[in-house]
Amino acid sequence: MDSSNVVNNNDNDDVTCYVTNDEEIVTEGEKPNVVCTSEPEEYAWFNGVDPKAMRKTDGTQECTDSCIEVESYMGKPEWECK
C-alpha cells in the first residue's frame, strides 16, 4: 500500500501524510521519509522531529512504494512509508 492509498482507505480519523526529512533530502540526497498520522504533533514530539519541518504530502511526488502500519506510543495507527 502506498501513502495515497493509506489516506483514501483509512476511515479511523483524519489521516494526513507528511514528509519528515525535507532538509536531509536537500542537503544529503536522502530518500523521503513519509509518515501518515492523525496526530502529527504527537508524532513529532515522540520522534524528535520539528513539527514545523513536517511538510504535508499525498506521497505521489515522493515515490513512496510501500507503507507499513505501526502504532503510535498512544496506540493510534500510523503508517511509515518509504
C-alpha positions in Angstrom: 0.0 0.0 0.0 1.4 3.5 -0.8 0.7 6.7 1.1 -2.1 7.9 -1.2 -3.9 4.6 -0.5 -3.4 5.0 3.2 -5.3 8.3 3.2 -8.0 7.1 0.9 -8.6 3.8 2.6 -8.5 4.9 6.2 -11.7 5.5 8.0 -10.4 5.9 11.5 -9.5 9.6 11.9 -8.4 12.4 9.6 -5.1 10.9 8.5 -2.7 13.2 6.7 0.7 12.3 5.3 3.9 14.3 6.0 7.5 14.3 4.7 9.6 14.3 7.9 13.1 14.8 6.4 12.9 17.6 3.9 16.2 19.1 5.0 18.1 15.8 4.7 16.6 15.2 1.2 18.0 18.6 0.0 21.4 18.5 1.9 22.3 14.8 1.8 20.2 13.4 -1.0 18.3 11.0 1.3 15.1 9.3 0.2 11.9 10.9 1.5 10.6 9.6 4.8 6.8 9.9 4.9 4.5 9.3 7.9 0.7 9.2 7.7 -0.9 10.0 11.0 -4.0 11.6 12.6 -1.8 13.2 15.3 1.2 14.9 13.7 2.1 16.9 16.8 2.3 13.8 18.9 4.3 12.0 16.2 6.8 14.9 16.0 7.2 15.1 19.8 7.7 11.4 20.3 10.1 11.0 17.4 12.1 14.2 17.9 11.0 15.9 14.7 10.4 19.6 14.5 6.7 19.9 13.7 7.4 23.0 11.6 9.7 20.9 9.4 6.9 18.4 8.6 5.5 19.1 5.1 2.1 17.8 4.1 2.1 15.5 1.1 0.0 12.9 -0.7 3.1 10.8 -1.3 2.9 10.8 -5.1 5.9 13.1 -5.6 8.0 11.3 -3.1 7.7 8.0 -4.9 6.8 6.0 -1.7 6.3 2.4 -2.7 5.1 0.8 0.5 3.7 1.8 3.8 3.8 -0.3 7.0 1.2 0.2 9.6 2.6 0.8 13.1 1.1 2.1 16.3 2.0 5.4 18.0 3.0 5.4 21.6 -0.6 6.2 22.4 -1.9 3.2 20.4 -3.2 5.1 17.4 -2.4 3.7 13.9 0.3 5.3 11.9 1.9 4.4 8.6 5.6 4.8 7.8 6.2 4.9 4.1 9.4 4.5 2.2 
